[in-house]
């Protein structure tokens, strides 16, 4: 049996290394052009289906990366992954366009060392994501000329992490989540100036910037269960994440279009793999959940991160504000003992979430509101097929801004195995 577990664990670890370069973009938002892009507040697919709920509640059938203290709920070996697809209708008030993207969302392992007492885990996930294509036209001051800017960006910050959860006292768990941060973001801005007859004036130019990060961060969590009755509980949880000054290097250049990304071409070299850092502010989260065991769950959680403290690699001032997120989630199981009906044993989820994003443009706050649905369907005695759907709206048409209407679909698997605890009897 030990060799069986060894091969399973080896296979999962190989999967982690094979796919670490295949992190998909979970966002195609035009607003990810600002700051460090979109920050991941949602957790794994089962968390996302409940409005991001995961600070105050978790189950043993899914990994938990939102609050590491809740990993103590995982009393069996768990491997979880998901793929996502997002489609956005971008409306600027005069025209619409459709953008989409998707790929691998995450990989996660949870491994109990002492069941119900001490659990560890590892995995790959996304901290931030950048993915946008924009065209901005504007008049040139004090002239009859107009400028066309073509802006593109891709990339973000990923993490490879290990986490630990420990039952400190009866009903009280603590956890630690340590991250190795890595990834690159590439941004470009191509500028072409036209006269009244749409004839190019002067030499088109391009600004190219590549930021690569490599550093560490951590997150801590706490979780407490308060017994309400024989079959129901209140769950309270909190998290604190510190990333701080994330070290990296930057290459930036201004040159003719097509030449800016080449180090040895003509142009103005602004940064030649210069060492530095960006500052990512601390994140706080709190949650309260009521659970009727093996029947239903309802929870309310909030997160806060003050991006007014954010500084980019070059120390430029940015018009960002505090990000605030509130999520309300519910979960329902019709009959977990109904072995004759797969649907009755399935878990159904729904959630609402509202977020004040960090983006503050033209004296306007950019808000994001969404509704979520999802289910976990048993595929055998222990493993699950996870489906999640989210529809929402971000931004506004006021003050010349952009409104995005989007939907996101995720499909994932939670592969569970309790043979870790079985001792070999026969050779």
C-alpha positions as CSV (number, residue, x, y, z in Angstrom):
1,X,0.0,0.0,0.0
2,X,2.8,2.4,0.7
3,X,4.2,2.0,-2.8
4,X,0.7,2.7,-4.2
5,X,0.5,5.9,-2.3
6,X,4.1,6.8,-3.3
7,X,3.2,6.4,-7.0
8,X,0.1,8.5,-6.6
9,X,1.9,11.3,-4.9
10,X,4.8,11.1,-7.4
11,X,2.2,11.4,-10.3
12,X,0.6,14.4,-8.7
13,X,4.0,16.1,-8.1
14,X,5.0,15.5,-11.7
15,X,1.7,17.0,-12.8
16,X,2.5,20.1,-10.8
17,X,5.8,20.6,-12.5
18,X,4.5,19.8,-16.0
19,X,1.7,22.3,-15.8
20,X,3.4,25.1,-13.8
21,X,4.1,27.0,-17.1
22,X,0.5,26.5,-18.3
23,X,-1.3,28.8,-15.9
24,X,-4.3,30.1,-17.7
25,X,-5.5,33.7,-17.5
26,X,-8.6,33.8,-15.4
27,X,-9.3,37.4,-16.4
28,X,-9.7,39.2,-19.7
29,X,-10.7,42.4,-18.1
30,X,-9.8,45.7,-19.7
31,X,-9.3,47.1,-16.1
32,X,-6.4,44.7,-15.5
33,X,-4.4,47.3,-17.4
34,X,-4.1,49.1,-14.1
35,X,-1.8,48.4,-11.2
36,X,-0.8,44.7,-10.9
37,X,-4.0,43.5,-12.6
38,X,-6.9,41.5,-11.1
39,X,-6.2,40.1,-7.6
40,X,-7.6,36.6,-6.9
41,X,-10.1,36.8,-4.1
42,X,-12.2,33.8,-5.1
43,X,-10.3,30.7,-4.1
44,X,-11.0,27.3,-5.8
45,X,-14.0,26.4,-7.9
46,X,-16.2,25.3,-5.0
47,X,-15.4,28.5,-3.1
48,X,-16.2,30.6,-6.2
49,X,-19.6,28.9,-6.5
50,X,-20.5,30.3,-3.1
51,X,-19.4,33.9,-3.7
52,X,-15.8,33.1,-2.6
53,X,-16.8,31.6,0.7
54,X,-13.8,29.8,2.3
55,X,-12.5,31.8,5.2
56,X,-15.0,30.4,7.7
57,X,-16.1,27.1,6.1
58,X,-14.5,24.1,4.4
59,X,-15.2,20.4,3.8
60,X,-13.0,17.4,3.8
61,X,-13.9,16.6,0.2
62,X,-12.1,19.7,-1.3
63,X,-8.8,21.4,-0.7
64,X,-8.9,24.9,0.9
65,X,-6.4,27.6,-0.1
66,X,-8.5,30.5,1.2
67,X,-7.9,29.8,4.9
68,X,-5.0,27.4,5.7
69,X,-6.5,26.7,9.1
70,X,-9.4,24.8,7.4
71,X,-7.0,22.2,5.9
72,X,-7.5,20.3,9.1
73,X,-11.0,19.4,7.6
74,X,-9.2,17.2,5.0
75,X,-9.0,13.8,6.7
76,X,-8.3,12.0,3.3
77,X,-5.9,12.6,0.5
78,X,-7.2,15.1,-2.0
79,X,-6.0,16.3,-5.4
80,X,-7.9,19.1,-7.1
81,X,-7.7,20.9,-10.4
82,X,-9.9,23.0,-12.6
83,X,-10.1,24.7,-16.0
84,X,-11.9,27.9,-16.7
85,X,-13.4,29.9,-19.6
86,X,-14.4,33.5,-19.4
87,X,-16.3,35.6,-22.0
88,X,-16.7,39.4,-21.6
89,X,-18.9,41.8,-23.5
90,X,-17.0,45.2,-23.4
91,X,-19.2,48.3,-23.9
92,X,-17.8,51.8,-24.1
93,X,-21.1,53.4,-24.8
94,X,-20.8,53.6,-28.6
95,X,-19.5,50.2,-29.5
96,X,-19.3,46.6,-28.2
97,X,-16.7,43.9,-28.5
98,X,-16.3,40.4,-27.2
99,X,-13.2,39.1,-25.6
100,X,-12.5,35.7,-24.0
101,X,-9.8,33.6,-22.4
102,X,-9.3,30.6,-20.3
103,X,-7.0,27.8,-19.3
104,X,-5.8,25.9,-16.2
105,X,-6.9,27.7,-13.0
106,X,-5.0,25.8,-10.3
107,X,-3.6,22.6,-8.9
108,X,-4.0,21.7,-5.3
109,X,-3.1,18.8,-3.0
110,X,-4.2,18.2,0.6
111,X,-2.5,15.5,2.6
112,X,-3.4,14.6,6.2
113,X,-0.4,13.8,8.3
114,X,-2.5,13.0,11.4
115,X,-6.1,12.8,10.5
116,X,-8.1,15.6,12.1
117,X,-5.1,17.0,13.8
118,X,-2.4,18.0,11.4
119,X,-2.6,18.4,7.6
120,X,-0.3,19.7,4.9
121,X,-0.8,20.7,1.3
122,X,0.9,22.1,-1.8
123,X,-0.1,23.5,-5.1
124,X,0.0,26.1,-7.8
125,X,-2.3,29.1,-8.2
126,X,-2.7,32.6,-9.4
127,X,-2.2,35.7,-7.3
128,X,-2.9,38.3,-10.0
129,X,-3.8,38.2,-13.7
130,X,-3.3,40.6,-16.6
131,X,-5.0,40.2,-20.0
132,X,-6.2,43.2,-22.0
133,X,-6.3,44.6,-25.5
134,X,-7.3,48.3,-25.8
135,X,-7.4,51.0,-28.5
136,X,-7.7,54.6,-27.2
137,X,-8.1,57.5,-29.5
138,X,-7.7,61.1,-28.3
139,X,-7.0,64.6,-29.8
140,X,-3.6,66.1,-29.4
141,X,-3.7,69.3,-27.4
142,X,-3.4,72.6,-29.3
143,X,-3.4,70.9,-32.8
144,X,-5.6,69.3,-35.4
145,X,-3.9,65.9,-34.9
146,X,-5.2,62.8,-33.2
147,X,-3.4,60.1,-31.3
148,X,-4.2,56.3,-31.4
149,X,-2.8,54.2,-28.6
150,X,-2.8,50.4,-28.9
151,X,-2.3,48.9,-25.5
152,X,-1.8,45.2,-24.7
153,X,-0.9,43.3,-21.6
154,X,-0.5,39.6,-20.5
155,X,0.8,37.7,-17.6
156,X,0.6,38.1,-13.8
157,X,1.9,36.7,-10.6
158,X,1.6,33.0,-9.8
159,X,2.4,31.1,-6.7
160,X,3.8,27.7,-5.8
161,X,2.8,27.1,-2.2
162,X,2.9,24.8,0.8
163,X,0.4,25.1,3.7
164,X,-0.2,23.6,7.1
165,X,-3.2,23.3,9.3
166,X,-3.1,22.3,13.0
167,X,-5.8,21.6,15.5
168,X,-4.5,23.7,18.4
169,X,-7.3,23.0,20.8
170,X,-10.8,21.5,20.7
171,X,-12.7,23.3,17.8
172,X,-9.8,25.7,17.3
173,X,-7.4,25.4,14.3
174,X,-4.6,27.6,13.0
175,X,-2.9,27.5,9.6
176,X,0.1,28.8,7.6
177,X,0.4,29.2,3.8
178,X,3.9,29.9,2.4
179,X,4.2,31.0,-1.2
180,X,7.0,31.2,-3.7
181,X,5.9,34.0,-6.1
182,X,6.9,34.0,-9.7
183,X,5.8,35.2,-13.1
184,X,6.1,37.9,-15.7
185,X,3.9,40.6,-17.0
186,X,4.4,42.2,-20.4
187,X,2.8,45.5,-21.3
188,X,3.1,47.5,-24.5
189,X,1.7,50.8,-25.8
190,X,2.0,51.6,-29.5
191,X,1.4,55.3,-30.4
192,X,0.5,56.5,-33.9
193,X,-0.3,60.1,-34.7
194,X,-2.6,61.1,-37.6
195,X,-3.6,64.3,-39.3
196,X,-7.1,65.3,-40.3
197,X,-6.8,63.2,-43.4
198,X,-5.8,60.1,-41.4
199,X,-2.2,60.3,-42.7
200,X,0.5,59.2,-40.2
201,X,2.5,62.1,-38.8
202,X,6.0,61.5,-37.6
203,X,7.5,58.2,-36.5
204,X,5.2,55.6,-34.8
205,X,6.6,54.6,-31.4
206,X,6.2,51.8,-28.9
207,X,6.8,51.6,-25.2
208,X,7.5,48.0,-24.0
209,X,7.8,46.8,-20.4
210,X,8.5,43.4,-19.0
211,X,8.4,42.8,-15.2
212,X,9.6,39.5,-13.8
213,X,9.1,38.7,-10.1
214,X,10.6,36.1,-7.8
215,X,10.0,36.3,-4.1
216,X,8.1,34.8,-1.2
217,X,5.0,35.7,0.8
218,X,2.8,34.1,3.4
219,X,-0.7,33.9,4.7
220,X,-2.0,32.9,8.2
221,X,-5.5,31.8,9.2
222,X,-7.6,30.8,12.2
223,X,-10.8,28.9,12.4
224,X,-13.1,28.2,15.4
225,X,-16.3,26.0,15.6
226,X,-19.0,27.0,18.1
227,X,-21.5,24.2,18.6
228,X,-25.1,25.5,18.2
229,X,-27.0,22.3,18.7
230,X,-26.4,18.5,18.3
231,X,-26.5,18.8,14.5
232,X,-25.5,22.4,13.8
233,X,-22.5,24.7,14.2
234,X,-21.3,28.2,13.8
235,X,-18.0,28.7,12.1
236,X,-15.8,31.8,12.5
237,X,-12.6,32.4,10.5
238,X,-10.1,35.0,9.7
239,X,-7.0,35.4,7.4
240,X,-4.1,37.7,7.1
241,X,-1.9,37.7,3.9
242,X,1.4,39.6,3.6
243,X,3.2,40.0,0.3
244,X,4.9,43.4,0.9
245,X,7.8,44.3,-1.3
246,X,7.9,41.7,-4.0
247,X,11.4,41.6,-5.6
248,X,12.0,41.3,-9.3
249,X,13.6,42.8,-12.4
250,X,12.3,45.1,-15.1
251,X,13.1,45.7,-18.8
252,X,11.6,48.8,-20.3
253,X,12.3,50.6,-23.6
254,X,10.9,53.2,-25.9
255,X,11.6,52.6,-29.6
256,X,10.0,52.3,-33.1
257,X,7.2,49.8,-33.3
258,X,8.5,46.2,-33.3
259,X,11.9,47.3,-31.9
260,X,11.1,48.1,-28.3
261,X,11.2,44.5,-27.1
262,X,14.7,44.0,-28.6
263,X,17.5,44.9,-26.2
264,X,20.1,45.7,-28.9
265,X,17.9,47.7,-31.2
266,X,17.9,51.5,-31.5
267,X,15.8,53.4,-29.0
268,X,15.7,54.8,-25.4
269,X,16.6,52.0,-22.9
270,X,14.7,52.9,-19.7
271,X,15.5,49.8,-17.6
272,X,17.9,47.0,-18.6
273,X,16.9,44.1,-16.3
274,X,17.0,46.5,-13.4
275,X,16.5,45.0,-9.9
276,X,13.7,46.5,-7.8
277,X,10.4,45.7,-6.2
278,X,6.7,46.4,-6.2
279,X,4.7,46.8,-3.0
280,X,1.5,44.7,-2.7
281,X,-0.5,45.7,0.4
282,X,-1.7,43.3,3.1
283,X,-5.0,41.5,2.8
284,X,-7.5,40.8,5.6
285,X,-10.5,38.6,5.6
286,X,-13.2,37.6,8.1
287,X,-16.2,35.3,7.9
288,X,-19.1,33.7,9.8
289,X,-21.0,30.6,8.7
290,X,-23.9,28.6,10.0
291,X,-23.9,24.9,9.2
292,X,-26.5,22.2,9.7
293,X,-24.3,19.2,9.3
294,X,-24.6,17.2,6.0
295,X,-27.6,19.3,5.0
296,X,-27.1,23.0,4.4
297,X,-24.6,25.9,4.9
298,X,-25.0,29.7,4.8
299,X,-22.2,32.1,5.3
300,X,-21.1,35.7,5.0
301,X,-17.5,36.8,4.5
302,X,-15.6,40.0,3.7
303,X,-12.1,40.9,2.5
304,X,-10.1,44.1,2.5
305,X,-6.9,45.2,0.8
306,X,-5.8,48.8,0.6
307,X,-4.3,49.3,-2.9
308,X,-3.8,53.0,-2.2
309,X,-0.5,51.7,-0.6
310,X,0.5,50.0,-3.8
311,X,3.6,51.2,-5.6
312,X,4.8,49.9,-9.0
313,X,8.4,49.0,-10.0
314,X,9.2,52.6,-11.1
315,X,7.6,54.3,-8.1
316,X,5.0,56.0,-10.2
317,X,1.8,57.3,-8.4
318,X,-1.3,55.3,-9.3
319,X,-4.9,56.2,-8.7
320,X,-5.9,53.1,-6.8
321,X,-8.0,52.7,-3.8
322,X,-8.9,50.1,-1.2
323,X,-10.4,46.9,-2.5
324,X,-13.4,45.6,-0.5
325,X,-15.3,42.3,-1.2
326,X,-18.4,40.9,0.4
327,X,-19.6,37.4,-0.4
328,X,-22.8,35.6,0.6
329,X,-22.9,31.9,0.0
330,X,-25.2,28.9,0.5
331,X,-24.7,25.1,0.1
332,X,-27.3,22.4,0.1
333,X,-27.1,18.5,0.0
334,X,-30.6,16.9,-0.6
335,X,-29.7,13.5,1.0
336,X,-26.0,12.6,1.6
337,X,-27.0,9.0,2.5
338,X,-29.0,8.3,-0.7
339,X,-26.7,5.8,-2.4
340,X,-29.4,5.1,-5.0
341,X,-29.4,8.6,-6.3
342,X,-26.2,10.4,-7.4
343,X,-28.1,13.8,-7.6
344,X,-29.4,13.5,-4.1
345,X,-25.8,13.0,-2.9
346,X,-24.6,16.0,-4.9
347,X,-23.8,19.3,-3.3
348,X,-25.5,22.4,-4.8
349,X,-24.1,25.9,-4.2
350,X,-25.0,29.5,-4.9
351,X,-23.6,32.9,-4.0
352,X,-23.7,36.6,-4.4
353,X,-20.6,38.8,-4.3
354,X,-20.0,42.5,-4.5
355,X,-16.6,44.1,-4.8
356,X,-15.3,47.6,-4.8
357,X,-12.3,47.1,-7.1
358,X,-9.0,49.0,-6.6
359,X,-9.6,50.9,-9.8
360,X,-10.6,54.6,-9.4
361,X,-10.9,56.4,-12.8
362,X,-12.3,59.8,-13.6
363,X,-13.4,60.3,-10.0
364,X,-15.4,57.0,-10.4
365,X,-15.2,53.9,-8.4
366,X,-15.3,50.7,-10.4
367,X,-17.6,48.1,-8.8
368,X,-18.1,44.4,-9.6
369,X,-21.2,42.5,-8.8
370,X,-21.9,38.8,-9.6
371,X,-24.1,35.8,-9.0
372,X,-22.6,32.3,-8.7
373,X,-23.9,28.8,-9.1
374,X,-22.2,25.4,-8.8
375,X,-22.4,21.8,-7.9
376,X,-20.2,18.9,-6.9
377,X,-21.3,15.6,-8.4
378,X,-20.0,12.3,-7.0
379,X,-18.2,10.3,-9.7
380,X,-17.4,7.3,-7.4
381,X,-17.4,6.6,-3.7
382,X,-15.1,9.6,-2.8
383,X,-14.2,11.7,-5.9
384,X,-16.2,14.7,-7.3
385,X,-16.8,16.5,-10.5
386,X,-17.0,20.3,-9.7
387,X,-18.9,22.7,-11.9
388,X,-19.1,26.5,-11.4
389,X,-20.8,29.3,-13.3
390,X,-20.6,33.0,-12.6
391,X,-22.4,35.9,-14.4
392,X,-21.7,39.5,-13.5
393,X,-21.1,43.1,-14.4
394,X,-18.1,45.4,-13.8
395,X,-17.7,49.0,-14.3
396,X,-20.0,51.7,-15.7
397,X,-20.6,53.8,-18.8
398,X,-20.6,57.0,-16.7
399,X,-17.7,59.5,-17.2
400,X,-16.5,57.9,-20.4
401,X,-15.7,54.6,-18.8
402,X,-16.2,50.9,-19.8
403,X,-18.8,48.5,-18.6
404,X,-18.1,44.8,-18.8
405,X,-20.8,42.1,-18.7
406,X,-19.2,38.7,-18.3
407,X,-19.8,35.0,-17.6
408,X,-17.3,32.5,-16.3
409,X,-17.5,28.7,-16.4
410,X,-15.1,26.4,-14.6
411,X,-15.0,22.6,-14.6
412,X,-12.8,20.7,-12.2
413,X,-12.1,17.5,-10.4
414,X,-11.6,16.6,-6.7
415,X,-9.9,13.2,-6.5
416,X,-10.0,11.8,-3.0
417,X,-8.4,8.6,-1.6
418,X,-8.7,7.3,1.9
419,X,-6.3,4.3,1.4
420,X,-3.6,6.5,2.9
421,X,-4.7,5.2,6.3
422,X,-5.0,1.5,5.4
423,X,-2.1,-0.6,6.6
424,X,-0.7,-3.3,4.4
425,X,-2.0,-6.7,5.5
426,X,-0.8,-9.0,2.7
427,X,2.4,-8.8,0.7
